[in-house]
Amino acid sequence: MSEGATKKEEKPRKFQAIRGTRDILPPETTLWNRVEQTAREVFGTFGFGEIGLPIFEQTELFARAVGGETDIVSKEMYSFSDPPEDIADYVVRLVQEKGQEAFKRFAAQNATEFRKEVTERRVVQFVSLRPEATASVCRAYVEHGMHALPQPVKLYYMGPMFRRERPQKGRYRQFYQIGAEVLGGPDAPAIDAEVIEMVMTYFAKLELQGVELNINSIGDKNCRPKYVELLRAELQRVKGMLGADSQRRIETNPLRVLDSKVESEQPIIERLPRIADHLCKDCATHYAAVKRQLEMRGVIYKENWRLVRGLDYYMRTTFEITAAGLGSQNAVCGGGRYDGLVELLGGPPTKGIGFAIGEDRLILSLQESGKAQRPQGRDVYIAWMGDKAHATAIRAAKDLRAAGFSVELPPIEQKFGKALGQADKLGARYALILGDNEVSEGLWTLKTLADGSQQKLTEPDLLDFLRKL
Ligand code: HAM
């Protein structure tokens, strides 16, 4: 076939990030770093330590902790089977390692062990990308015997989570959380209040706008089941007036009906029995104490009896925080108490409470309310011309960077006019102009880009001048 007859080359395909995932680019990443750094600082002042967790875990962990019937586990997880080593590959590897005769002897002498090994290799593991991290923190608490440490153990984490939800503003399939958990320790409402105080302190430090804290108590295994039955009975009476989703939830999870945003259901929901009137004595006392403790800390809250949360592990205190500029996805933080979860995951009876902040939403809210602070451009742009000046520019860049300044050193020579235009575009504060004259005189020209003023400085004076700013 002649050259000309070959198939016309196809244009290489362009790829796009998968729906619900996105790239976070500079300068926005600066804001992400500031938000994360502030969390580390504030959480540190409350005695929390950072825990690093795997991105994927056994599917069963989330099913047990979050609940097999929840939307998160039943519809939204990214799960896959993690295949074991192929049996044939395994046997080939053994034969190669041992030699054929030795392998035969090994297999014969260790028949039972060999069979067991092969069988175990066949057990496929089902794993899921984590939809949240509380389950992992509890798994780690049990796995590392953290109940033996001084209690409570206070941990925080940050990183990506994955839920296959319908993407919209503030809702992604890969999103980021900053979370904290308190595990172990006494049954003290002060722990609930301090965790909430911590997240509110953090938001105040970031100057997050329109912050509103909603709290509730959803009872425990003594009082909640009775309330759920009462609620179910009431919902059955008004079933005909509810939409399809709520009708289905009467059976699966009547509490979730309280979450409904459907307009026509609102007056009906308002008349339903409220859990606060059906808490057992212990839960009622606990809830009252949490509120008192919040007041002692000057934390302003709103009680919201309809706040039930979408994960199964909660009991007693639940809370959610909303912020400005987020539209319908305005919950920037959710959390609550989950005594019993560690036990459910094979550990000793352990109390637990925590929260997770939606970092994407936090960033969005800060940006919308103008609290994002414009990130700084470069401190100094070095405009150089000529070989001698290039050598000086390289040295100047090294010294300025060592002193902590952000420096842009163009890789090729440019006319000064073009270089200054570039410095402007990059948002540089100063342009350091180095031409043959400057180098031979040992006096460098520093131009302040905001007002165009210029001054001549020796090298040591330049560093002094910049340091004093
Ligand atoms: P959650 O309410 O499912 O709780 O999530 C916490 C926060 O993560 C939400 O308030 C929201 O800001 C953010 N978030 C959730 N899903 C998305 C999404 N698809 N896109 C963007 N942001 C999202 C938990 O995850 C619990 N583990 C919190 C907790 C910790 N409870 C006790 N300890």
Residues whose N, C-alpha, C, O or C-beta is under 5 A from the ligand:
A	BS01	HAM	E132 A133 T134 R163 E165 G170 R171 Y172 F175 A180 A331 V332 C333 G334 G335 G336 I353 G354 F355 A356 I357 G358 D360 R361
